[in-house]
Amino acid sequence: MNGTNKVFATSQPYVTGSTRVYENGERLHLGVDYTESAASTLTFTNAPASGAVLLVDYDITASGVSYPVGEWTFNPEGYPAGAALYNGPTLFPGGLNPGETQTAVCVFGPNGAVVNVPPVFDGPPGEPALFDSASAATLSPGSPATVEITPLSPGGPGQSSHYALAFGIPQGQPGAPAPNTLINPQPVDLEGTPLAGYMIGYDATNTKAQWQPIPFAAVYNVTGIPTTGPSAGEIRTLETLTIQGRPTAYVPIVFASCEVSGTANTQVDLVARLNATGNNTQTGTEIGRGFGTLGATPPPPVIGPEGTGLFASGYGKVPANTEATIFLNAEDQASTNDEYSTGRCRFTVWAIPVAS
């Protein structure tokens, strides 16, 4: 090898594709490191290194001359019937490794045959595979269902392999909306008109379903109540509150207090009354009373949710859709009728829904 020559000729013509070339013991690849041409010429892609040792192995082909080839003899003498004898070169292209694979490939040639030896036997059954987890995901309508198996552990002799399993399940197409026959068109056995703040309820008196207002409570807070100067008199209206008709019946719950000052004979109650006859505010239904204490500067009387018969037999109840006026009165309880005055006051009413 001079390190420059790329073209070499074999001593005999070769069978195309049968050449096996080794440079310093390392096999070169046909079509990559060299090419076959003219049936007896090899052309290298790169010139072999100077002084390199080339080994060329090939199957020869006859050119008017008969060369020995492998021969098969069937049923040779001295062997059982069906035996076959081959006499010729033998190649193991994958090498021999019976310790691992327990099999090898033999090529008998040239012009021979290929066999696998020795035969392969079934080994003992392996451990079953295990699925460590399984999950399902919803896919969009029309998508194909999917199954995905993900290896987690390959396993080995006496050990199971482990996998994760995932399903993809397409959901169905959205259904058509159902008609709302509860409201539109309204059933014939449902009375009333649906309005904001209404719900369907049962009228026990008429044994029918009907639209009824939702019973909400309301709070009314009166501010800016004026003071009153010293004067005599049994009744003094400090403030009035008018509540427009509400959709449900309710009971007014009054919270109030007021400062009172007068003489040693002064005793003034703070009274809340519902509606009145004419201009006499004392005729209204009493729905709250704060009892005054005798004295010139007594503690302020305080009204809580109290009153004679309150909550009993509809006492103090305001019917639905009915306007109501609540009077906050200072009512003198002393027989002397001395002068008194009022100072700071507070006045709050809760409208609590009740059954009609």
C-alpha positions in Angstrom: 0.0 0.0 0.0 1.5 3.4 -1.0 -1.3 5.5 0.5 -2.4 6.9 -3.0 -3.8 4.0 -5.1 -7.6 3.6 -4.9 -8.2 0.9 -7.6 -7.3 -2.8 -7.0 -8.0 -6.0 -9.1 -8.9 -9.4 -7.6 -7.1 -12.5 -8.8 -10.4 -14.1 -9.9 -13.8 -12.7 -11.0 -16.2 -12.4 -8.1 -19.9 -12.9 -7.7 -21.4 -9.4 -7.6 -22.2 -8.3 -4.1 -20.1 -11.1 -2.5 -16.9 -9.2 -1.7 -15.9 -8.7 1.9 -13.0 -6.3 2.4 -11.0 -5.8 5.7 -8.5 -3.1 6.3 -6.1 -3.9 9.2 -8.8 -6.3 10.5 -11.7 -3.8 10.2 -14.4 -4.6 7.7 -15.2 -1.9 5.1 -18.7 -1.4 3.8 -19.7 -2.0 0.2 -21.2 1.0 -1.4 -19.7 3.3 1.3 -16.0 2.6 1.6 -15.6 0.9 -1.8 -17.5 -0.2 -4.9 -17.4 -3.2 -7.2 -16.7 -2.8 -10.9 -15.7 -4.8 -14.0 -16.4 -8.1 -12.1 -12.8 -8.2 -10.8 -12.0 -4.6 -9.8 -12.6 -2.8 -6.4 -12.5 1.0 -6.2 -12.0 2.6 -2.8 -13.6 5.8 -1.7 -10.4 6.8 0.1 -7.0 5.3 -0.6 -6.0 2.7 2.0 -3.3 4.0 4.4 0.3 3.4 3.4 1.4 0.0 4.6 -2.1 -1.1 5.5 -3.0 -4.9 5.2 -6.0 -5.6 3.0 -7.9 -8.9 3.2 -10.4 -9.5 0.3 -12.8 -12.4 0.5 -15.3 -13.1 -2.3 -17.2 -15.8 -4.1 -15.6 -16.6 -7.4 -17.5 -16.9 -10.6 -16.5 -19.1 -13.6 -15.5 -17.5 -16.8 -15.3 -20.5 -19.1 -13.7 -22.5 -16.3 -15.4 -24.8 -13.7 -14.4 -24.0 -10.0 -15.3 -26.2 -7.0 -18.5 -25.2 -5.2 -20.3 -26.6 -2.2 -22.0 -29.9 -2.8 -25.0 -31.5 -1.2 -25.4 -35.3 -0.8 -28.8 -36.5 0.4 -29.1 -39.9 2.2 -25.3 -40.5 2.4 -24.2 -44.0 3.2 -23.9 -44.9 6.8 -26.4 -42.3 8.0 -30.1 -42.6 8.8 -32.6 -42.0 6.0 -33.3 -38.4 5.3 -29.8 -37.2 6.3 -28.1 -34.6 4.2 -24.3 -34.0 3.8 -22.9 -30.7 2.7 -19.3 -30.4 1.5 -18.1 -26.8 1.0 -17.3 -23.4 2.7 -19.5 -22.4 5.6 -20.1 -18.7 6.8 -21.5 -17.4 10.1 -22.3 -13.8 9.2 -23.5 -12.9 12.6 -20.9 -14.8 14.5 -21.5 -17.4 17.1 -23.0 -16.4 20.5 -24.9 -19.5 21.8 -24.4 -18.4 25.4 -26.9 -15.5 24.9 -29.1 -16.1 21.8 -29.0 -19.9 21.7 -29.1 -19.6 17.9 -26.8 -18.9 15.0 -27.2 -18.4 11.2 -25.1 -20.5 8.8 -24.6 -19.7 5.1 -23.4 -22.7 3.1 -21.9 -21.6 -0.1 -21.2 -20.5 -2.6 -24.4 -21.6 -4.2 -25.3 -23.3 -1.0 -28.2 -22.8 1.5 -29.1 -21.0 4.7 -30.2 -22.7 7.9 -30.7 -21.8 11.6 -29.0 -24.0 14.2 -29.7 -25.2 16.7 -33.5 -25.1 17.0 -35.1 -22.6 19.4 -37.0 -24.0 22.4 -39.7 -22.3 24.4 -38.5 -21.0 27.8 -40.6 -20.9 31.0 -43.5 -18.5 31.0 -42.6 -15.0 32.1 -44.4 -12.9 34.8 -47.6 -11.2 33.7 -47.4 -7.5 32.9 -48.8 -5.1 35.6 -50.7 -1.8 35.0 -49.9 0.5 37.8 -52.5 3.1 36.9 -55.4 3.7 34.5 -57.0 7.0 33.6 -59.7 8.3 31.3 -60.0 11.6 29.5 -63.0 13.1 27.7 -62.4 13.9 24.0 -64.3 16.3 21.8 -67.3 14.9 20.0 -66.4 13.0 16.8 -62.8 12.3 17.9 -61.6 8.7 17.7 -61.2 6.8 21.0 -57.6 6.3 22.1 -55.6 3.9 24.2 -52.1 4.7 25.3 -49.8 2.3 27.1 -46.7 3.9 28.6 -43.9 1.6 29.8 -42.8 2.4 33.3 -40.4 -0.5 34.0 -39.2 -3.2 31.5 -39.1 -6.0 34.1 -36.7 -8.9 33.8 -36.3 -12.6 34.7 -38.9 -13.3 37.4 -40.0 -9.6 37.4 -43.1 -8.2 35.9 -43.0 -5.3 33.5 -45.0 -2.2 34.6 -47.2 0.1 32.5 -49.6 3.1 32.8 -52.8 2.8 30.8 -54.7 5.9 29.5 -58.0 5.9 27.7 -59.4 8.8 25.6 -63.2 8.5 25.3 -65.1 11.0 23.0 -68.2 12.6 24.4 -71.4 12.7 22.5 -72.8 15.5 20.5 -74.7 18.2 22.5 -78.4 17.4 22.6 -81.2 19.7 21.5 -82.5 22.0 24.2 -85.7 20.8 25.8 -88.7 23.1 25.7 -89.4 25.0 28.9 -93.1 24.3 29.4 -93.0 25.6 33.0 -93.0 29.2 32.0 -93.6 29.5 28.3 -96.1 28.5 27.4 -97.4 28.6 31.0 -99.3 25.5 32.2 -103.0 26.1 32.6 -102.9 25.0 36.3 -100.3 27.7 37.2 -102.0 31.0 38.1 -100.6 34.5 38.1 -97.9 36.3 36.1 -94.2 35.8 36.5 -92.5 39.0 37.7 -89.1 39.9 39.0 -88.8 38.8 42.6 -91.6 36.1 42.2 -91.5 32.4 42.6 -93.9 29.5 42.3 -95.8 28.7 45.5 -98.8 26.7 46.6 -102.1 28.3 47.5 -103.6 26.0 50.1 -106.9 27.8 50.1 -107.6 27.3 46.4 -105.3 24.2 46.1 -103.5 25.7 43.2 -99.9 26.6 42.2 -99.4 30.3 41.6 -96.8 32.9 41.1 -96.1 34.5 44.5 -93.7 37.3 45.6 -90.6 36.1 47.4 -91.0 37.2 51.1 -88.1 39.6 51.7 -87.7 41.7 54.8 -87.1 45.4 54.6 -85.5 47.9 57.0 -86.5 51.6 57.3 -84.2 54.0 59.2 -85.6 57.5 60.0 -83.0 60.2 60.6 -83.1 63.9 61.3 -85.8 63.8 63.9 -86.3 67.3 65.3 -86.2 68.2 69.0 -89.2 69.7 70.7 -89.2 72.6 73.2 -90.7 72.8 76.6 -94.5 72.7 76.5 -97.3 70.9 78.3 -99.4 68.3 76.6 -100.1 64.6 76.9 -99.4 63.5 73.3 -96.6 64.8 71.1 -95.9 63.1 67.7 -92.1 63.2 67.1 -91.9 61.6 63.7 -94.0 59.6 61.2 -93.0 56.9 58.7 -95.1 55.9 55.8 -94.4 52.5 54.2 -95.8 51.9 50.7 -97.7 48.7 50.1 -95.4 45.6 50.0 -96.1 42.5 48.0 -96.5 40.3 51.1 -98.1 40.8 54.5 -95.7 41.9 57.2 -95.4 42.9 60.9 -93.5 46.2 61.7 -90.9 45.7 64.4 -89.9 49.1 65.9 -86.6 50.1 67.6 -86.6 53.6 69.0 -85.3 55.8 71.9 -85.6 59.5 72.8 -84.1 61.9 75.4 -86.8 63.5 77.6 -86.4 66.3 80.2 -88.9 68.1 82.3 -89.8 68.5 86.0 -89.8 66.2 89.0 -93.3 65.2 88.0 -92.4 64.3 84.4 -93.0 60.7 83.2 -93.2 60.3 79.4 -93.5 57.0 77.5 -92.2 56.6 74.0 -94.9 54.8 71.9 -95.0 53.5 68.3 -98.5 53.3 66.8 -99.7 51.8 63.5 -102.1 54.1 61.5 -104.6 56.4 63.3 -108.2 57.6 63.1 -108.3 61.2 61.8 -105.7 63.4 63.4 -105.7 61.6 66.7 -102.4 59.7 66.6 -103.1 58.0 69.9 -105.8 56.0 68.3 -103.3 53.9 66.2 -102.6 50.3 67.1 -99.7 50.2 69.6 -96.8 48.2 68.2 -94.1 49.2 70.6 -93.6 51.1 73.9 -90.7 52.3 75.9 -91.6 53.0 79.5 -90.5 56.4 80.9 -89.2 57.0 84.4 -90.5 59.8 86.7 -88.0 62.6 87.0 -86.6 65.8 85.5 -83.9 64.1 83.5 -84.8 60.4 83.4 -83.0 57.7 81.3 -84.3 57.8 77.7 -87.3 55.4 77.2 -86.4 52.7 74.7 -88.8 50.8 72.4 -88.0 47.2 71.5 -90.2 44.7 69.6 -93.0 44.7 72.1 -96.7 45.6 72.4 -99.9 44.2 73.8 -100.8 41.1 71.8 -98.0 41.7 69.2 -97.8 38.6 66.8 -101.1 37.2 68.3 -104.2 36.8 66.1 -102.7 39.1 63.4 -102.2 42.0 65.8 -100.2 44.7 64.2 -100.0 42.9 60.9 -100.1 44.9 57.7 -101.8 43.2 54.7 -100.1 42.8 51.3 -100.2 45.8 49.0 -101.5 48.1 51.8 -99.9 51.4 52.7 -99.2 51.9 56.4 -98.1 54.8 58.6 -96.2 54.4 61.9 -96.3 57.3 64.4 -93.5 57.8 67.0 -95.2 59.5 69.9 -94.1 61.0 73.2 -97.0 60.3 75.5 -97.2 62.0 79.0 -98.2 59.5 81.7 -98.1 61.9 84.7 -101.4 63.4 86.1 -99.8 66.8 86.7 -99.4 67.6 83.0 -96.1 69.5 83.6 -94.0 70.8 80.7 -91.3 68.6 79.1 -89.0 68.7 76.0 -87.5 66.0 73.8 -83.9 65.8 72.5 -82.0 63.3 70.4 -84.1 60.4 69.0 -83.6 57.3 66.9 -86.3 55.5 65.0 -85.9 52.2 62.9 -88.6 49.8 61.6 -88.1 46.3 60.4 -90.8 45.0 58.0 -90.8 41.2 58.7 -92.9 39.1 56.2 -95.5 36.8 57.6 -98.2 34.5 56.2 -101.2 36.3 54.7 
